[in-house]
């Protein structure tokens, strides 16, 4: 698995998309894709949140996506 790296000089916003077990979707603006990835790692390990999917989206394209399973989180894109 490769880590996402930002190109210097190209600051672009991203959204952290959280999808709950119930299907409710929340989009949280992030200042950069890198910060979105860091926040995604944080929310996936919060047991109080009942999430089934987490995505980092920039420019209408998912750059990373994880799904919850019985064995934990797995990256699917």
N, C-alpha and C positions, 0 to 999 in steps of 0.2 A: 504494500500500500504506500502510495506517495503522499507527502504532505503538500498542502496548498501553499504556494508562495506568491506574494504580491510583487508586481513589477514596480520598481521605483519610479516615482513621478506620476503614477496612475492611481490616484486615490479615488475609489469608487465605493458607493454605499452598497450595503447588502441587507437582506432581511433574514431573520431567523424565524422559521415557520415551525410551530409546535402543533402537532395534531394529537388531541387527547383520545383516550380509549372510546369516549362517547362520539367521536367524530368532529367535535368542535375544533376549529382552526384559529390559531392566534399568530399574527405576524408582528414581529418585534424588530424595528429598525436598528441596524448596527452601523457604526461609522465605516467599517471596512470588512471585507470577506474574512480576513485573518481574525479579527475580533469576533465575528460571527461563528467561526469554527471553534474558538476558545469557549465561547458562551455555550455552544452546542454540547461540548464535552462536559461542561458544568451541569447543565440541566439534565443530561442523560443519567447522571449519577445521583440525582436528587430523588430519594424514595418517596417524597411527598407528592411529586408530580406523577400523574397516571397518564403517561404518553404512549402512543403506539408508533409514532413516526416523528422524526426531526429532520429538517432540511435547512440548508443555507442557500439562499437564492440571490443572484445578482444579475441585473439586466435581463430579467424574466427567464433566467436559466438556472436550474439547480446545479450548483457546483459540488455539493455533497449531500448525501441522504443516508439516513440510518433508520432501521426498523427494529422494533422490540420483538423478542421471541422468548420462549421459555428459558433459553440458555443465556439471555442477556441481549445486548445491542449488537447488531451487525451492520456494517456499512454495505449498502447496496448500490451506491453510485458516487 
